[in-house]
Amino acid sequence: MHDAPEAATPVVTARLFTPAFIALAVAELAYFTAAGLTIPITPLFAEGPLGADSLGVGISVGAFSVTAVVLRPFAGRAADRRGRRPLLIGGALLAGIALAAHALSPNLAVLIALRLLLGVAEAYFFVAGFAALADLAPPGRAGEALSFNSLALYLGLAIGPLIGELLLETGGFTLAWMGGAGLAVAAALLALTLPETAAHDRADVPPGPLFHPAAIGPGLALFTGIAAMGGFLGFVALHARDIGMDGSRVVLLIFGLVVVGCRIVFARLPDRVPPFRLAAGALVLIAAGLGTASVFVSVPGLLIGAAVMAVGVAFITPALFAAVILRVSPGERGSALGTASIFIDLAFGGGPILVGFVAGLATIPAGFGVAAAVAAAGAVGSALALRPRRVAAT
């Protein structure tokens, strides 16, 4: 029986922003900027120089997630047995090699193979990075560490596309791919400066579970929140135009600013509130925001809904990843976080599919309403996760 997640760990004053913590964040910023760079460049490259049709473009973009999802559990186990540092360095170097090789892609098949290779790199770098972060966080400050560290991912995915388009306009696809490769290699060099954060070499210890049971409950709750958000982000551009806006830039700007602002201003909240209680509240806000956008089909309704949803999004990942960390020993963090991260990939894929299916049958606002129901179901499940602990305490 796991009681730890339902009682927030007392906050202590140990130093959080150590040189290793900062180096890890900067390495992740470089890596995820490289990943963000590929978002606009990959479909343009597949359709343009390689002459792919719409199906080919879709396969080339989506191939990345296949290997990432499949290998996350193996990456988690490797991070526990071999250490975090080798996976960070190896994952970043592999990404650099794969991105540089994009410039030499003669056809779509090679591009797809390289995208699959990027998924391998992402699985190992992402899981090892979260495990190292959990190791570096002082006792009682895992949620705060997650709140600040996640900004590297958000900023990287935000500025990466801008850098990619600038490089493309300046020197074509070759310069864009080499720029991404340079960023990935920079991430590897920064990872070289990190100490090994795992307690010791566990190569002689039997491997932990491939799918860690301690991560299933938090992972399911995380899935509902990320799927709801993913469905919204997948269709907000179309919905914004339907209601008379020029595009979704203002909506996404408000959404991003609220998420980043909340994670900075309320960084310690995930350590002060029991994880599942905070997750339940965050999921209620996500559901409320989507419900607002669904019911009030107007510009104010969309803007207010996006802002309310963003507050919930700001806390859902730190709360539930903190729950996972509290449930396992340091030697099983990689395995548990690797399992939890699978639900993120599934959610980003499943959320837009669900909203798109409902929108095809009815309307986009109806799709937002169904996404709100998914988040609400996650809130109920998170609230119910508190009940056994309350009974046991009495």
C-alpha positions in Angstrom: 0.0 0.0 0.0 1.5 3.3 -1.1 0.6 6.1 1.4 3.4 8.5 0.5 1.6 10.3 -2.5 -1.3 11.4 -0.3 0.8 13.3 2.2 2.8 16.2 0.9 6.5 15.9 2.0 7.5 18.8 4.3 9.3 21.5 2.4 13.0 21.9 3.4 15.4 24.7 2.5 18.1 22.6 0.8 19.5 24.4 -2.2 17.7 23.7 -5.4 19.5 25.7 -8.1 22.9 23.9 -7.9 25.3 23.9 -10.8 24.2 20.4 -11.7 20.5 21.4 -11.7 21.2 24.4 -13.9 23.4 22.4 -16.3 20.7 19.8 -16.7 18.1 22.4 -17.4 20.3 24.1 -20.0 21.1 20.7 -21.6 17.4 20.0 -21.8 16.7 23.4 -23.3 19.2 22.8 -26.1 17.8 19.3 -26.7 14.2 20.3 -26.8 15.0 23.4 -28.9 16.5 20.9 -31.5 13.3 18.8 -31.2 11.1 21.9 -31.6 13.1 22.8 -34.7 11.9 19.7 -36.5 8.2 20.4 -36.0 7.8 22.8 -39.0 10.8 21.5 -41.0 10.0 17.8 -41.2 6.7 18.1 -43.1 8.1 20.8 -45.4 11.1 18.6 -46.1 9.0 15.5 -46.7 6.6 17.3 -49.1 9.2 19.4 -50.8 12.6 17.8 -51.7 11.3 14.3 -51.1 8.0 14.7 -52.9 5.9 12.9 -50.3 2.1 13.0 -50.5 -0.1 13.7 -47.5 0.1 10.2 -46.2 3.8 10.1 -46.5 4.1 13.4 -44.7 1.9 12.1 -41.9 3.9 8.9 -41.5 7.2 10.8 -41.5 6.0 13.1 -38.7 4.4 10.4 -36.7 7.2 7.7 -37.0 9.1 9.5 -34.3 6.5 8.7 -31.6 6.5 4.9 -32.4 10.0 4.2 -31.1 9.7 6.8 -28.4 6.7 5.1 -26.9 8.0 1.5 -27.3 11.4 2.3 -25.8 10.5 4.4 -22.8 10.1 1.5 -20.4 13.5 0.1 -21.6 15.0 3.5 -21.2 13.7 3.7 -17.6 15.2 0.4 -16.7 18.5 1.3 -18.3 18.6 4.6 -16.4 18.2 2.7 -13.1 20.8 0.0 -13.9 23.4 2.0 -16.0 22.9 5.5 -14.7 21.4 8.7 -16.0 24.5 10.4 -17.4 25.3 7.8 -20.2 21.7 7.9 -21.5 21.7 11.7 -21.5 24.9 11.9 -23.4 24.1 9.0 -25.7 20.6 10.1 -26.4 21.7 13.7 -27.3 24.6 12.4 -29.5 22.3 10.0 -31.3 19.8 12.9 -32.0 22.7 15.0 -33.3 23.8 12.2 -35.7 20.2 11.5 -36.9 19.5 15.2 -37.5 22.7 15.7 -39.5 21.9 12.7 -41.6 18.5 14.3 -42.5 20.4 16.6 -44.8 21.5 13.5 -46.8 18.1 11.8 -47.0 17.6 10.6 -50.6 14.0 9.5 -50.2 11.1 9.2 -47.8 12.0 5.8 -46.6 15.4 7.0 -45.3 13.7 10.0 -43.7 11.2 7.7 -41.9 14.1 5.5 -40.7 15.9 8.6 -39.3 12.7 9.8 -37.6 12.4 6.4 -35.9 16.0 6.8 -34.8 15.1 10.2 -33.3 12.4 8.5 -31.3 15.0 6.2 -29.8 17.2 9.2 -28.8 14.2 11.0 -27.3 13.1 8.0 -25.2 16.5 7.7 -23.6 17.2 11.4 -23.1 13.7 12.3 -21.8 13.5 9.5 -19.3 17.1 9.9 -18.1 16.6 13.7 -17.7 13.5 13.3 -15.5 15.3 10.6 -13.4 18.3 12.9 -13.0 16.0 15.7 -12.0 14.4 13.6 -9.3 17.8 12.7 -8.0 18.9 16.3 -7.9 15.8 17.7 -6.2 16.2 18.3 -2.5 13.9 16.2 -0.2 10.5 17.7 -0.2 11.1 19.9 -3.3 10.5 17.4 -6.2 7.4 19.3 -7.3 9.2 22.6 -7.3 12.1 21.1 -9.2 9.7 19.7 -11.8 7.9 23.1 -12.2 11.1 25.0 -13.0 12.8 22.2 -15.0 9.7 21.8 -17.3 10.2 25.3 -18.5 13.2 24.1 -20.5 10.9 21.8 -22.4 8.2 24.4 -23.0 10.7 27.1 -24.1 12.6 24.7 -26.3 9.4 23.6 -28.1 8.3 27.2 -28.4 11.5 28.7 -29.8 12.7 25.7 -31.8 10.2 26.2 -34.6 11.2 29.9 -34.9 14.9 29.0 -35.2 14.1 26.2 -37.7 12.1 28.5 -40.0 14.8 31.2 -39.7 17.6 28.8 -40.6 15.4 27.4 -43.5 14.9 30.9 -44.9 18.6 31.7 -44.5 20.3 28.6 -45.9 17.7 26.0 -46.8 17.1 22.6 -45.4 20.8 21.6 -45.0 21.4 24.6 -42.7 18.2 23.9 -40.7 19.1 20.2 -40.1 22.7 21.1 -39.2 21.5 23.7 -36.8 19.3 21.1 -35.1 22.3 18.7 -35.0 24.4 21.4 -33.4 21.9 22.0 -30.7 21.7 18.3 -29.9 25.5 18.0 -29.7 25.5 21.0 -27.4 23.1 19.2 -25.2 25.5 16.2 -25.1 28.4 18.4 -24.2 26.4 20.0 -21.4 25.5 16.5 -20.1 29.2 15.7 -20.0 29.5 18.3 -17.2 26.9 16.5 -15.1 27.8 14.1 -12.3 26.2 10.7 -12.2 23.1 11.3 -10.0 22.1 7.6 -9.6 23.2 6.2 -6.2 25.5 3.5 -7.7 25.9 1.1 -10.6 23.1 -1.4 -10.5 24.3 -3.5 -13.4 24.6 -6.6 -11.1 21.1 -6.0 -9.6 18.1 -7.8 -11.2 16.2 -5.3 -13.5 13.2 -3.5 -12.1 9.7 -3.9 -13.6 9.5 -2.9 -17.3 6.1 -1.3 -16.5 6.2 0.0 -12.9 2.9 -0.5 -11.1 3.5 2.6 -9.0 3.2 4.8 -12.1 -0.1 3.3 -13.4 -2.5 5.3 -11.3 -0.7 8.7 -11.7 -0.2 7.9 -15.4 -3.9 7.3 -16.0 -4.7 10.6 -14.3 -2.0 12.3 -16.3 -3.4 10.8 -19.5 -6.8 12.4 -19.0 -5.4 15.9 -18.5 -2.8 15.7 -21.3 -5.4 14.1 -23.7 -7.8 16.9 -23.0 -5.1 19.6 -23.6 -3.9 17.8 -26.7 -7.3 17.7 -28.2 -7.7 21.4 -27.5 -4.3 22.3 -29.0 -5.0 20.2 -32.0 -8.2 22.1 -33.0 -7.9 25.5 -31.5 -6.5 27.0 -34.7 -9.5 25.8 -36.7 -12.0 26.8 -34.0 -10.5 30.3 -33.7 -11.0 30.9 -37.4 -14.6 29.5 -37.1 -15.5 32.2 -34.5 -14.0 35.1 -36.5 -10.4 35.3 -35.2 -7.4 35.8 -37.6 -5.8 32.8 -36.0 -4.9 31.1 -32.7 -1.8 33.2 -31.9 -3.4 35.2 -29.1 -5.1 32.2 -27.6 -1.8 30.2 -27.5 0.1 33.2 -26.2 -2.3 33.5 -23.3 -2.2 29.8 -22.7 1.6 29.7 -22.7 2.0 32.8 -20.5 -0.4 31.4 -17.9 1.3 28.0 -17.8 4.8 29.5 -17.4 3.7 32.2 -15.0 1.9 29.7 -12.7 4.8 27.3 -12.7 7.2 30.1 -11.7 5.0 31.9 -9.1 3.5 28.7 -7.6 6.5 26.5 -8.1 6.3 25.2 -4.5 2.6 24.3 -4.5 3.1 20.7 -5.7 5.2 20.1 -2.6 2.7 21.7 -0.2 -0.4 20.0 -1.4 -0.8 16.2 -1.6 -0.2 15.2 -5.3 -3.6 13.5 -6.0 -5.5 16.4 -4.4 -3.6 18.9 -6.5 -4.1 16.7 -9.5 -7.8 16.5 -8.9 -8.1 20.3 -8.6 -5.9 20.8 -11.8 -8.1 18.4 -13.8 -11.3 20.2 -12.6 -9.8 23.5 -14.0 -8.9 21.8 -17.3 -12.4 20.5 -17.5 -13.8 23.9 -16.6 -11.7 25.7 -19.2 -12.7 23.3 -22.0 -16.3 23.4 -20.9 -16.2 27.2 -21.1 -14.8 27.0 -24.7 -17.4 24.4 -25.6 -20.5 26.2 -24.2 -19.6 29.8 -25.0 -18.7 29.6 -28.7 -17.2 33.1 -28.9 -13.9 34.9 -28.7 -14.3 35.7 -25.0 -15.4 32.2 -24.3 -12.3 30.8 -26.0 -9.8 33.2 -24.4 -11.3 32.7 -20.9 -11.5 28.9 -21.4 -7.9 28.7 -22.5 -6.7 30.8 -19.5 -8.6 28.6 -17.0 -7.4 25.4 -18.7 -3.8 26.7 -18.6 -3.9 27.0 -14.8 -4.8 23.4 -14.5 -2.2 22.4 -17.1 0.5 24.2 -15.1 0.0 21.9 -12.1 -1.0 18.5 -13.6 2.4 17.3 -14.6 4.4 18.4 -11.6 1.8 17.0 -9.2 1.6 13.6 -10.8 5.3 13.2 -11.6 5.9 14.1 -7.9 3.4 11.4 -7.0 5.4 8.9 -9.0 8.7 10.0 -7.4 7.2 9.7 -3.9 6.0 6.2 -4.5 9.3 4.6 -5.5 12.9 4.2 -4.2 15.7 6.2 -5.9 16.8 3.0 -7.6 13.5 2.6 -9.4 12.9 6.2 -10.5 13.9 5.6 -14.0 11.6 2.6 -14.4 8.6 4.5 -12.8 9.1 7.7 -14.8 9.6 5.8 -18.0 6.3 4.1 -17.4 4.5 7.4 -16.5 5.9 9.1 -19.6 4.2 6.6 -21.9 0.9 8.0 -20.9 2.0 11.4 -22.1 2.7 10.1 -25.6 -0.5 8.2 -25.7 -2.4 11.2 -24.6 -0.9 13.5 -27.2 -1.9 11.1 -29.8 -5.3 10.0 -28.5 -6.6 13.5 -27.5 -6.6 15.0 -31.0 -8.1 11.8 -32.4 -11.0 11.8 -30.0 -11.8 15.5 -30.5 -11.4 15.1 -34.3 -13.8 12.1 -34.2 -16.5 14.1 -32.3 -15.9 17.2 -34.4 -16.5 15.1 -37.5 -19.8 13.9 -36.2 -20.9 17.2 -34.7 -18.7 20.3 -34.1 -15.4 21.3 -32.7 -17.0 22.8 -29.6 -18.7 19.4 -29.0 -15.3 17.8 -29.3 -14.0 20.2 -26.6 -17.0 19.2 -24.4 -16.0 15.5 -24.7 -12.4 16.4 -23.9 -13.7 18.3 -20.8 -15.6 15.1 -19.8 -12.3 13.1 -20.0 -10.6 15.6 -17.7 -13.5 15.5 -15.3 -13.3 11.7 -15.2 -9.6 12.0 -14.3 -10.5 14.5 -11.5 -13.0 12.0 -10.1 -10.5 9.2 -10.2 -7.8 11.4 -8.5 -10.3 12.3 -5.8 -11.2 8.7 -5.2 -7.5 7.8 -4.9 -7.6 9.8 -1.6 -10.4 7.9 0.0 -8.5 4.7 1.1 -5.9 6.8 2.8 -8.4 8.8 4.8 -10.1 5.7 6.0 -6.8 4.1 7.0 -5.8 7.2 8.9 -8.9 6.9 11.1 
